[in-house]
Every structure is written in structure tokens, then in C-alpha cells.
Amino acid sequence: MSKIEKDIVVMNKKGLHARPAVLFVQMADKFDVAVTIAKGEEQINGKSIMALLMLGAQYKTPLRVTIDGEDAQRAADAIEEFFAKQEEDLTP
């Protein structure tokens, strides 16, 4: 098993709201990994839409993402790409 930690900053001006949370979980579910997201001392399951919404990650919130599992590197790359694209608002 492989474990990777990434420091990410939420760059979507509306924060990690419903639509990006759904897209994040759909993306994360494609990989055989556990995803934990920490905001300060609070840690949540990154594959739970409700937990992501309850986290309340606003614009410029720093997060630590921990990816653990066989697909950790591929998942970490996808997560990094996901957050890099968040500068563009994903709402229609």
C-alpha cells in the first residue's frame, strides 16, 4: 500500500460547494484508495459528499489530502488536477 499527502488550497471562489463536492466524490470513487481531507484539526472521509459539504471549505481554505491505497499515485494526480481546475467555477 502507498500513502501520499498533498497540501491543497481551494481556489473556487464559491468554495467547495455542492456541485464540486459531487464531482470530487465521483472522481475519487474511481480509485481503490481511502481519501481523508483535513481542514485544521477536522478530518473527514473525502469520498462522502455530506462530509465534504459539512467541512465548509471556502475560497482559499488550505486542506491536507491524504490518499492511501494501491492507486494512491494516480488518485493523487487526479485530485491535484481537480483542485487546479477549481479556479474555473464548475457551476453552469
KEKE-3310 file (N, C-alpha, C; in steps of 0.2 Angstrom, whole numbers, plus 5000, padded with zeros to 4 digits):
npx = (5004:5002:5005:5000:5002:4995:4996:4983:4975:4959:4953:4941:4930:4918:4920:4921:4907:4891:4891:4905:4908:4901:4907:4920:4919:4914:4925:4935:4930:4933:4945:4954:4956:4958:4952:4956:4952:4958:4955:4962:4961:4951:4945:4939:4930:4935:4927:4914:4900:4892:4900:4910:4903:4899:4912:4914:4923:4929:4933:4951:4954:4965:4969:4973:4976:4975:4979:4977:4982:4982:4980:4986:4995:4990:4977:4981:4987:4975:4967:4975:4975:4961:4959:4967:4959:4949:4949:4942:4925:4914:4900:4885)
npy = (4994:5011:5028:5045:5062:5078:5095:5106:5120:5128:5135:5139:5152:5151:5142:5125:5119:5112:5106:5105:5096:5085:5081:5079:5068:5058:5057:5053:5041:5033:5027:5014:5018:5026:5041:5055:5071:5085:5099:5110:5104:5096:5081:5072:5060:5059:5054:5056:5064:5072:5074:5082:5093:5097:5101:5114:5121:5135:5148:5149:5141:5131:5114:5098:5083:5066:5052:5035:5019:5006:5013:5025:5035:5038:5042:5053:5062:5064:5071:5082:5088:5090:5100:5110:5114:5121:5134:5139:5141:5128:5128:5128)
npz = (5000:4997:5003:5001:5004:5001:5001:4998:4991:4991:4977:4970:4969:4975:4985:4991:4986:4983:4969:4965:4976:4973:4961:4965:4973:4964:4956:4965:4969:4958:4961:4969:4984:5000:5005:5014:5020:5028:5037:5046:5062:5060:5052:5038:5028:5012:5002:5004:5001:5010:5021:5015:5011:5024:5029:5025:5017:5011:4999:4996:5007:5016:5013:5019:5010:5011:5003:5002:4997:4984:4972:4974:4969:4956:4960:4968:4958:4950:4959:4962:4950:4949:4959:4954:4943:4949:4949:4939:4939:4943:4941:4932)
capx = (5000:5005:5001:5003:4999:4995:4993:4979:4971:4953:4953:4935:4928:4912:4922:4919:4900:4888:4892:4911:4909:4899:4912:4926:4917:4913:4932:4939:4927:4936:4951:4954:4960:4955:4954:4955:4953:4959:4955:4965:4961:4945:4947:4933:4931:4934:4923:4907:4898:4889:4906:4914:4899:4900:4918:4914:4929:4928:4939:4957:4955:4970:4967:4978:4973:4979:4977:4980:4979:4985:4980:4987:4998:4985:4972:4984:4987:4969:4965:4979:4972:4954:4959:4970:4954:4944:4949:4936:4919:4911:4893:4883)
capy = (5000:5018:5033:5051:5068:5084:5101:5109:5126:5128:5141:5140:5157:5149:5136:5118:5119:5105:5103:5102:5091:5079:5079:5077:5061:5054:5056:5049:5034:5029:5024:5010:5022:5029:5048:5059:5078:5088:5107:5111:5098:5092:5076:5069:5055:5063:5050:5057:5071:5076:5076:5087:5099:5099:5103:5121:5123:5141:5150:5150:5137:5126:5107:5092:5077:5060:5046:5028:5013:5004:5018:5032:5040:5040:5046:5060:5066:5066:5076:5088:5091:5093:5107:5115:5117:5124:5141:5140:5139:5122:5129:5130)
capz = (5000:4997:5006:4999:5007:4997:5003:4993:4993:4987:4973:4968:4973:4979:4989:4989:4987:4981:4963:4965:4980:4970:4956:4968:4976:4958:4953:4970:4969:4953:4963:4975:4989:5005:5004:5020:5019:5034:5037:5053:5066:5057:5046:5035:5023:5006:4997:5007:4999:5016:5025:5011:5012:5031:5031:5024:5014:5007:4995:4999:5013:5015:5015:5018:5007:5012:4999:5005:4994:4978:4966:4978:4965:4951:4963:4970:4952:4948:4964:4961:4944:4950:4963:4949:4938:4953:4948:4935:4943:4939:4941:4925)
cpx = (5004:5001:5004:4999:5000:4992:4990:4976:4965:4953:4947:4932:4922:4914:4920:4912:4898:4890:4900:4912:4907:4904:4918:4925:4917:4920:4935:4936:4930:4942:4950:4959:4955:4957:4952:4957:4953:4959:4956:4965:4956:4947:4940:4935:4930:4930:4915:4905:4895:4895:4910:4910:4899:4907:4918:4920:4928:4934:4945:4958:4960:4968:4973:4974:4977:4976:4981:4977:4983:4986:4982:4990:4994:4980:4975:4985:4981:4966:4968:4976:4965:4954:4962:4964:4949:4944:4943:4930:4915:4903:4891:4880)
cpy = (5006:5023:5040:5057:5074:5089:5105:5116:5127:5135:5143:5146:5156:5144:5129:5116:5112:5102:5101:5096:5084:5076:5076:5069:5056:5052:5052:5042:5030:5025:5020:5013:5024:5037:5052:5066:5081:5096:5108:5104:5093:5087:5073:5064:5059:5059:5051:5064:5075:5078:5082:5094:5102:5102:5111:5124:5129:5143:5152:5146:5132:5119:5103:5086:5072:5055:5040:5023:5011:5009:5025:5037:5042:5044:5053:5065:5069:5072:5082:5092:5094:5100:5112:5118:5121:5131:5143:5137:5134:5123:5131:5137)
cpz = (5000:5000:5004:5002:5003:5001:4997:4995:4988:4984:4969:4972:4977:4984:4987:4991:4984:4975:4963:4970:4977:4964:4959:4970:4970:4956:4958:4970:4963:4955:4969:4981:4994:5004:5011:5019:5026:5033:5045:5056:5063:5051:5044:5030:5016:5001:5000:5005:5005:5020:5021:5012:5019:5033:5030:5022:5009:5003:4999:5006:5011:5017:5015:5016:5008:5008:5001:5001:4988:4973:4969:4973:4959:4954:4965:4964:4950:4953:4964:4955:4945:4954:4958:4945:4942:4952:4944:4939:4939:4939:4934:4925)
residu = (MET:SER:LYS:ILE:GLU:LYS:ASP:ILE:VAL:VAL:MET:ASN:LYS:LYS:GLY:LEU:HIS:ALA:ARG:PRO:ALA:VAL:LEU:PHE:VAL:GLN:MET:ALA:ASP:LYS:PHE:ASP:VAL:ALA:VAL:THR:ILE:ALA:LYS:GLY:GLU:GLU:GLN:ILE:ASN:GLY:LYS:SER:ILE:MET:ALA:LEU:LEU:MET:LEU:GLY:ALA:GLN:TYR:LYS:THR:PRO:LEU:ARG:VAL:THR:ILE:ASP:GLY:GLU:ASP:ALA:GLN:ARG:ALA:ALA:ASP:ALA:ILE:GLU:GLU:PHE:PHE:ALA:LYS:GLN:GLU:GLU:ASP:LEU:THR:PRO)
# end
